[in-house]
Amino acid sequence: MISVVIPLYNKEASIKQSLMSVLSQSYQDFEVVIVDDGSTDASGEILDDFARQDERIRVIHKENTGYGNTMNQAVLLSTGDYIGIVESDDYIAKD
């Protein structure tokens, strides 16, 4: 299995497109681990909505500690044999 790790801080404008690109992949055996680094916008609510709709998504909310710590936590919480990183303002091709 693959773990897709997404660190996030205040990306409500882009996270929907980013998540939709991950979820629409032709390969479907993956988990998505998103660590919300204390966002102050609606990002956390958007993530929680996606997680309720797709069991592959795990959302962790924490206080803001910066990118490095957020990424480390996401990697530690991943259960896949391989880890892919998608930034919260990026999207990936379907295949």
Sequence and secondary structure as in RCSB ss.txt:
>XXXX:A:sequence
MISVVIPLYNKEASIKQSLMSVLSQSYQDFEVVIVDDGSTDASGEILDDFARQDERIRVIHKENTGYGNTMNQAV
LLSTGDYIGIVESDDYIAKD
>XXXX:A:secstr
 EEEEEEESS TTTHHHHHHHHHT S   EEEEEEEE  SSTHHHHHHHHHHH TTEEEEEE    HHHHHHHHH
HH  SSEEEE  TT      
